[in-house]
Amino acid sequence: AAGTVTFSGTYTDLYPFTDTPSQLMANFRRAYEAMDIDEYRDTLHESFVFVFVDGSPVAPQNGVYTREEDLVSTTRMFSGEPGQDFDGEPRPGVLGIEIEKFDRLTDWMDVPLDDPDFPGSCLAVFDVRIVLFLDTPSYNMITIDSLQYFHVVSAAAEQRDGRAGLRYYLVGQRDVEIADPAPQFLSNEDMSWGGVKSLY
């Protein structure tokens, strides 16, 4: 009661300042697996757009989610709220997310300034496999197993130590049709990333 106790240890910043595209994608992945909506929001540029697979029956009329629409869906998913499918049938909420694969297949490439969707961004193609564990009495999962095109941009920002630096943000994500469904043992259901977003 009259003394003091001192604790010492090593502190790790789970979400470092995103001064490179690689660090941005690492933060994005960690936020998704942790279902941390605040950190996920911090990776998105104010002009972020999620592009659904061409011809997707669950895509909105314009084929994209704005940042605000994406955050509404992702917040519901990360919170474990139940959703509903395209036919209005209820779907169970998500209990947990495991990213089994998140491999960058290309270098980061400059996108021309006359690109109609993401001018002046940098683009890389990723091969992803994500398993979502559903809130059901039995063991049920959805697997996303496809390519994804990620676009990033940089902007001047103040780092945590007060120094000025460039910070990278995700300005676009383009979903790609599933080429080969995941093996059956991985999941009860295979779905595109946009298909999952549309449930919630």
VOBA-1610 file (N, C-alpha, C; in pm, whole numbers, padded with zeros to 5 digits, always signed):
BEGIN
Ala+00082-00121+00000Ala+00000+00000+00000Ala+00085+00126+00000Ala+00201+00118+00059Ala+00286+00236+00066Ala+00394+00238-00042Gly+00395+00134-00125Gly+00501+00126-00224Gly+00450+00148-00366Thr+00531+00112-00462Thr+00496+00125-00604Thr+00526-00007-00674Val+00459-00027-00784Val+00484-00145-00869Val+00518-00095-01009Thr+00624-00147-01065Thr+00666-00107-01199Thr+00654-00226-01294Phe+00588-00204-01404Phe+00577-00305-01509Phe+00658-00259-01629Ser+00727-00350-01692Ser+00801-00315-01814Ser+00766-00417-01922Gly+00773-00373-02045Gly+00741-00463-02154Gly+00762-00395-02287Thr+00741-00471-02394Thr+00756-00419-02529Thr+00618-00396-02588Tyr+00596-00277-02638Tyr+00467-00241-02696Tyr+00480-00246-02849Thr+00384-00310-02910Thr+00383-00323-03055Thr+00266-00245-03114Asp+00294-00162-03212Asp+00189-00088-03282Asp+00126-00181-03384Leu+00002-00222-03359Leu-00063-00317-03449Leu-00095-00254-03584Tyr-00111-00123-03587Tyr-00148-00053-03711Tyr-00053+00064-03732Pro+00069+00035-03780Pro+00166+00143-03801Pro+00118+00243-03907Phe+00179+00359-03904Phe+00153+00464-04004Phe+00175+00405-04142Thr+00079+00426-04232Thr+00083+00362-04364Thr+00165+00446-04463Asp+00296+00440-04445Asp+00385+00520-04531Asp+00428+00445-04656Thr+00381+00323-04675Thr+00406+00246-04797Thr+00278+00171-04834Pro+00262+00137-04961Pro+00146+00055-04998Pro+00143-00079-04925Ser+00260-00139-04902Ser+00265-00268-04833Ser+00214-00256-04690Gln+00251-00148-04622Gln+00202-00129-04485Gln+00052-00105-04483Leu+00003-00032-04582Leu-00141-00010-04592Leu-00215-00143-04605Met-00168-00230-04693Met-00236-00357-04714Met-00223-00448-04592Ala-00112-00437-04520Ala-00097-00514-04396Ala-00199-00467-04293Asn-00219-00335-04281Asn-00318-00281-04188Asn-00459-00323-04230Phe-00484-00317-04361Phe-00615-00357-04414Phe-00644-00503-04377Arg-00547-00589-04399Arg-00566-00731-04368Arg-00590-00752-04218Arg-00509-00688-04134Arg-00523-00706-03989Arg-00658-00655-03941Ala-00702-00541-03994Ala-00831-00485-03953Ala-00946-00578-03993Tyr-00933-00640-04110Tyr-01039-00731-04157Tyr-01045-00855-04069Glu-00930-00912-04038Glu-00929-01032-03954Glu-00975-01002-03811Ala-00939-00884-03761Ala-00979-00845-03626Ala-01122-00792-03623Met-01182-00775-03741Met-01317-00718-03754Met-01323-00584-03680Asp-01220-00503-03705Asp-01203-00372-03640Asp-01247-00264-03738Ile-01368-00216-03723Ile-01423-00122-03820Ile-01353+00012-03817Asp-01305+00056-03701Asp-01237+00185-03693Asp-01107+00183-03773Glu-01029+00077-03756Glu-00903+00068-03830Glu-00928+00043-03979Tyr-01032-00035-04009Tyr-01068-00056-04150Tyr-01104+00078-04215Arg-01183+00158-04146Arg-01222+00290-04198Arg-01099+00376-04225Asp-00999+00367-04139Asp-00880+00450-04155Asp-00797+00413-04278Thr-00818+00293-04333Thr-00742+00256-04453Thr-00806+00312-04580Leu-00931+00355-04572Leu-01005+00395-04691Leu-00993+00545-04719His-00961+00579-04841His-00960+00717-04886His-01104+00769-04889Glu-01120+00900-04877Glu-01255+00958-04879Glu-01328+00933-05010Ser-01252+00902-05116Ser-01313+00875-05247Ser-01318+00725-05279Phe-01299+00642-05178Phe-01294+00497-05200Phe-01420+00446-05269Val-01400+00350-05362Val-01509+00284-05432Val-01480+00134-05439Phe-01579+00052-05407Phe-01570-00093-05426Phe-01646-00128-05553Val-01579-00195-05648Val-01638-00228-05777Val-01678-00375-05778Phe-01806-00402-05800Phe-01856-00539-05805Phe-01813-00608-05935Val-01818-00740-05933Val-01792-00819-06054Val-01889-00776-06164Asp-01840-00763-06286Asp-01926-00726-06399Asp-02044-00822-06410Gly-02164-00765-06418Gly-02283-00847-06434Gly-02332-00915-06308Ser-02276-00881-06194Ser-02318-00944-06068Ser-02465-00913-06041Pro-02545-01016-06010Pro-02688-00992-05983Pro-02713-00919-05851Val-02613-00916-05764Val-02631-00850-05634Val-02574-00709-05632Ala-02512-00667-05743Ala-02453-00534-05748Ala-02561-00427-05756Pro-02537-00310-05698Pro-02630-00199-05720Pro-02631-00159-05866Gln-02723-00075-05903Gln-02742-00041-06044Gln-02616+00017-06107Asn-02542+00096-06033Asn-02421+00156-06089Asn-02299+00066-06077Gly-02315-00052-06014Gly-02208-00150-06008Gly-02103-00126-05902Val-02124-00027-05814Val-02022+00004-05713Val-02088+00036-05578Tyr-02007+00023-05475Tyr-02039+00079-05344Tyr-01950+00201-05323Thr-02007+00310-05278Thr-01927+00423-05235Thr-01864+00389-05099Arg-01777+00475-05053Arg-01715+00455-04921Arg-01821+00441-04813Glu-01921+00528-04816Glu-02025+00526-04715Glu-02106+00397-04721Glu-02140+00352-04841Glu-02216+00227-04856Glu-02134+00107-04812Asp-02006+00109-04847Asp-01918+00000-04806Asp-01908-00007-04653Leu-01895+00108-04589Leu-01880+00110-04444Leu-02007+00065-04373Val-02123+00096-04430Val-02248+00048-04370Val-02250-00105-04371Ser-02219-00164-04487Ser-02218-00310-04500Ser-02112-00373-04410Thr-01991-00318-04413Thr-01881-00379-04337Thr-01902-00363-04187Thr-01960-00252-04144Thr-01990-00234-04002Thr-02088-00340-03954Arg-02191-00366-04032Arg-02288-00469-03996Arg-02221-00607-03991Met-02137-00635-04088Met-02069-00765-04092Met-01975-00781-03973Phe-01892-00679-03947Phe-01797-00686-03836Phe-01868-00692-03701Ser-01989-00638-03694Ser-02064-00639-03567Ser-02138-00770-03545Gly-02134-00859-03644Gly-02202-00986-03630Gly-02351-00981-03651Glu-02399-00872-03712Glu-02543-00861-03735Glu-02588-00955-03845Pro-02707-01013-03833Pro-02757-01099-03941Pro-02786-01016-04066Gly-02784-01083-04181Gly-02812-01014-04306Gly-02923-01083-04381Gln-02933-01052-04509Gln-03030-01121-04594Gln-02976-01129-04736Asp-03017-01234-04807Asp-02965-01254-04942Asp-03048-01179-05045Phe-03015-01200-05171Phe-03079-01128-05281Phe-03230-01153-05286Asp-03272-01270-05238Asp-03415-01304-05238Asp-03486-01264-05110Gly-03414-01195-05020Gly-03475-01151-04896Gly-03473-01254-04785Glu-03405-01367-04808Glu-03397-01470-04705Glu-03291-01431-04601Pro-03320-01452-04472Pro-03224-01415-04368Pro-03096-01496-04376Arg-02984-01432-04346Arg-02854-01499-04343Arg-02789-01473-04208Pro-02720-01574-04154Pro-02659-01557-04020Pro-02546-01456-04021Gly-02522-01398-03905Gly-02412-01304-03890Gly-02277-01374-03892Val-02171-01295-03897Val-02034-01346-03903Val-01974-01345-03763Leu-01924-01462-03720Leu-01859-01474-03589Leu-01711-01440-03595Gly-01647-01476-03704Gly-01503-01454-03715Gly-01460-01459-03860Ile-01342-01402-03887Ile-01287-01398-04022Ile-01141-01443-04017Glu-01106-01533-04107Glu-00968-01578-04119Glu-00922-01560-04264Ile-00812-01487-04281Ile-00756-01468-04414Ile-00646-01571-04433Glu-00674-01671-04516Glu-00579-01779-04537Glu-00474-01743-04642Lys-00509-01653-04731Lys-00415-01613-04836Lys-00441-01468-04874Phe-00333-01392-04885Phe-00344-01251-04923Phe-00213-01215-04994Asp-00194-01276-05112Asp-00066-01269-05181Asp-00070-01166-05293Arg+00026-01074-05291Arg+00039-00978-05400Arg+00108-01048-05517Leu+00042-01046-05633Leu+00093-01117-05751Leu+00174-01028-05844Thr+00159-00896-05832Thr+00227-00803-05922Thr+00298-00694-05841Asp+00388-00625-05906Asp+00442-00503-05847Asp+00332-00397-05846Trp+00354-00293-05767Trp+00262-00179-05772Trp+00287-00102-05901Met+00183-00084-05980Met+00194-00023-06112Met+00121+00111-06115Asp+00181+00209-06180Asp+00117+00340-06194Asp-00001+00333-06290Val-00111+00393-06250Val-00231+00400-06334Val-00232+00535-06404Pro-00254+00539-06535Pro-00249+00667-06609Pro-00350+00769-06555Leu-00318+00895-06575Leu-00405+01003-06528Leu-00536+01009-06606Asp-00540+00946-06723Asp-00665+00947-06799Asp-00750+00821-06776Asp-00712+00741-06674Asp-00793+00623-06640Asp-00931+00670-06593Pro-01039+00610-06644Pro-01173+00658-06609Pro-01216+00629-06466Asp-01152+00532-06400Asp-01197+00493-06266Asp-01106+00542-06154Phe-00976+00516-06165Phe-00884+00549-06055Phe-00759+00619-06109Pro-00777+00737-06169Pro-00663+00806-06230Pro-00555+00842-06128Gly-00430+00820-06169Gly-00319+00860-06084Gly-00294+00771-05964Ser-00364+00660-05954Ser-00343+00568-05843Ser-00232+00470-05876Cys-00201+00383-05781Cys-00113+00269-05804Cys-00195+00142-05787Leu-00170+00043-05872Leu-00250-00078-05876Leu-00164-00202-05853Ala-00218-00296-05776Ala-00156-00427-05763Ala-00267-00532-05759Val-00235-00651-05808Val-00331-00762-05810Val-00296-00858-05696Phe-00398-00896-05620Phe-00380-00986-05506Phe-00462-01113-05528Asp-00407-01225-05482Asp-00478-01352-05478Asp-00521-01373-05333Val-00651-01381-05309Val-00700-01388-05171Val-00785-01511-05147Arg-00778-01561-05025Arg-00873-01661-04979Arg-00912-01622-04836Ile-01041-01591-04819Ile-01092-01544-04691Ile-01205-01636-04648Val-01200-01683-04523Val-01304-01770-04470Val-01381-01693-04362Leu-01513-01688-04379Leu-01600-01623-04280Leu-01676-01732-04206Phe-01664-01733-04073Phe-01730-01831-03989Phe-01864-01772-03942Leu-01972-01845-03967Leu-02106-01792-03946Leu-02163-01831-03811Asp-02252-01748-03761Asp-02315-01768-03631Asp-02434-01863-03646Thr-02401-01992-03654Thr-02504-02096-03668Thr-02473-02209-03570Pro-02572-02290-03536Pro-02548-02401-03442Pro-02445-02500-03494Ser-02446-02527-03623Ser-02347-02617-03681Ser-02237-02534-03747Tyr-02135-02604-03796Tyr-02016-02538-03850Tyr-02045-02493-03993Asn-02062-02362-04013Asn-02093-02309-04146Asn-01997-02195-04181Met-01955-02194-04305Met-01858-02094-04350Met-01893-02046-04490Ile-01844-01926-04521Ile-01842-01876-04658Ile-01696-01849-04694Thr-01656-01889-04813Thr-01519-01864-04857Thr-01518-01771-04978Ile-01435-01667-04970Ile-01404-01581-05084Ile-01269-01628-05137Asp-01263-01672-05261Asp-01139-01725-05318Asp-01126-01672-05461Ser-01059-01559-05476Ser-01052-01497-05609Ser-00940-01394-05614Leu-00923-01335-05731Leu-00831-01223-05746Leu-00901-01094-05705Gln-00822-00998-05660Gln-00873-00865-05627Gln-00774-00762-05680Tyr-00827-00653-05737Tyr-00745-00542-05783Tyr-00757-00430-05680Phe-00644-00394-05619Phe-00643-00288-05519Phe-00572-00165-05575His-00637-00049-05558His-00580+00079-05601His-00550+00163-05477Val-00431+00221-05472Val-00392+00305-05360Val-00347+00442-05409Val-00360+00541-05321Val-00309+00675-05347Val-00240+00725-05221Ser-00157+00826-05236Ser-00088+00884-05121Ser-00126+01030-05106Ala-00116+01076-04982Ala-00145+01216-04951Ala-00058+01259-04834Ala-00027+01389-04830Ala+00053+01442-04719Ala-00025+01427-04590Ala+00044+01385-04484Ala-00022+01365-04354Ala+00082+01381-04244Glu+00033+01412-04126Glu+00122+01425-04010Glu+00133+01291-03941Gln+00256+01244-03919Gln+00278+01119-03849Gln+00257+01139-03699Arg+00259+01029-03625Arg+00229+01036-03482Arg+00335+01113-03403Asp+00455+01119-03458Asp+00560+01196-03389Asp+00563+01341-03433Gly+00464+01381-03514Gly+00454+01520-03556Gly+00524+01552-03686Arg+00602+01459-03737Arg+00672+01484-03864Arg+00576+01471-03981Ala+00606+01543-04088Ala+00525+01533-04209Ala+00569+01412-04290Gly+00475+01351-04357Gly+00507+01235-04440Gly+00394+01204-04536Leu+00417+01107-04622Leu+00314+01060-04713Leu+00240+00944-04650Arg+00108+00949-04656Arg+00028+00839-04605Arg-00050+00778-04721Tyr-00052+00646-04726Tyr-00123+00575-04833Tyr-00262+00534-04786Tyr-00357+00544-04880Tyr-00495+00505-04856Tyr-00543+00415-04969Leu-00639+00332-04938Leu-00704+00250-05040Leu-00813+00332-05106Val-00801+00354-05238Val-00900+00436-05309Val-00994+00350-05393Gly-00956+00225-05417Gly-01043+00139-05497Gly-01013-00008-05476Gln-01118-00089-05484Gln-01104-00234-05484Gln-01197-00289-05590Arg-01142-00370-05680Arg-01221-00428-05788Arg-01230-00579-05767Asp-01352-00627-05753Asp-01377-00769-05732Asp-01366-00843-05865Val-01321-00968-05860Val-01304-01050-05980Val-01381-01180-05962Glu-01442-01227-06069Glu-01521-01350-06064Glu-01437-01467-06014Ile-01500-01555-05935Ile-01432-01674-05885Ile-01400-01764-06003Ala-01272-01800-06018Ala-01232-01885-06130Ala-01253-02033-06095Asp-01198-02074-05982Asp-01210-02213-05936Asp-01264-02211-05794Pro-01384-02266-05772Pro-01439-02268-05637Pro-01344-02334-05539Ala-01346-02288-05415Ala-01261-02345-05312Ala-01298-02492-05290Pro-01202-02575-05248Pro-01235-02713-05218Pro-01349-02722-05117Gln-01432-02823-05129Gln-01552-02832-05048Gln-01524-02830-04898Phe-01409-02889-04858Phe-01381-02895-04716Phe-01354-02759-04656Leu-01325-02662-04742Leu-01296-02528-04691Leu-01421-02452-04652Ser-01533-02486-04713Ser-01649-02399-04697Ser-01777-02470-04733Asn-01888-02420-04677Asn-02020-02464-04719Asn-02065-02389-04844Glu-02004-02274-04868Glu-02050-02189-04977Glu-01935-02101-05026Asp-01923-02088-05158Asp-01825-01998-05218Asp-01896-01874-05269Met-01833-01759-05253Met-01899-01635-05289Met-01794-01530-05325Ser-01830-01438-05412Ser-01740-01326-05441Ser-01738-01231-05321Trp-01635-01145-05317Trp-01626-01048-05207Trp-01748-00955-05210Gly-01787-00913-05330Gly-01904-00828-05343Gly-02031-00899-05299Gly-02039-01032-05328Gly-02154-01109-05283Gly-02167-01109-05133Val-02055-01121-05063Val-02056-01116-04917Val-02101-00978-04868Lys-02045-00873-04930Lys-02085-00738-04889Lys-02234-00715-04905Ser-02292-00772-05012Ser-02434-00750-05038Ser-02524-00817-04935Leu-02472-00916-04861Leu-02554-00984-04760Leu-02581-00895-04640Tyr-02489-00799-04616Tyr-02497-00720-04493Tyr-02507-00572-04524
//
